[in-house]
């Protein structure tokens, strides 16, 4: 059975723990539930299937019944908090706690690098900017960013990008990309960071309306009345369009400027247009 720190779902861990114990002995859901203090013999089975949830106190009991080490118990409780969080702030706090626990024990959390990459706008921007400014010191890169950041922030981001394998240094100390593009992929926690990144970039877009000369930025929009079928077709067209833009951007190795493209397609009404009353 893989390490607890490789999980981003406490339900899956419970299911795998049970399956592992069951394969080695006459272990039952009833025994498992009883050892964790539940009166229902199938409570944990239903938890693993997503029917029931665990409270923090119940999570602590389950962690103890699984004989987890102290740091694993803390990690398990944070997994539960992450799963049940009602908003992105609480989810981010739980996942950050998971990362902290893992780092203290020199363990790697699944999706951690992807989460950190998309958590801050500095990472994707510097991943594009650093290779375009060979020989530039962190202070020069910091001054080139919009909005301007500190040299320490640049150094921290570059160190992460190299450690994560998203940038590499050549013998002269210049940076180059390991791959041309980075996508979110089928991650469990990455969408949380991506939502935060979209918020950051959306705020920058508002600032650019007044802060960037009109001949250096392009803003346009449409307001459309559509069906669900049309929505799905438009989303597909947007995906295809993004691929075309990536092909254009990566056609030449040189970079003069780092740009951000936000494509936002969202409802401005509630689903009641065809309902009477």
MOPE-V803111 format. One line per field, one symbol per residue. ss: DSSP state (H for helix, E for strand, L for the rest). psi: psi as a letter, one per 40 degrees, with the letter a starting at -180 (. if undefined). Layout:
ss=???
psi=???
//
This chain:
ss=LLLHHHLLLHHHHHHHHHHHHHHHLLLLHHHHHHHLLLLLLLHHHHHHLLLLLLLHHHHHHHHHHLLLLHHHHHHHHHHHHHHHLLLHHHHHHHHHHHHHHHHHLLLLLLLHHHHHHHHLHHHHHHHHHHHHLLLLLHHHHHHHLLLLLLHHHHHHHHHHHHHLLLEEELLLLLEEELLLLLLLLLLLLHHHHHHHHHHHHHHHHHHHHHHLLHHHLLLLLLLLLLLHHHHHHHHHHHHHHHHHHHHHHLLLLLLLLLLLLLLLLLLLLLLLLLLLL
psi=hiideeiehddddddddddddddeafiidddddddefhdheeddddddeediihiddddddddddefiiddddddddddddddeheidddddddddddddddddffihhheddddddedhdddddddddddeghehiddddddeihiiaidddddddddddddeediihadeeiiiididihidafidedddddddddddddddddddddehideeihhiiihihiiddddddddddddddddddddddedidihdihihhhhhhiieiigedehi.
//
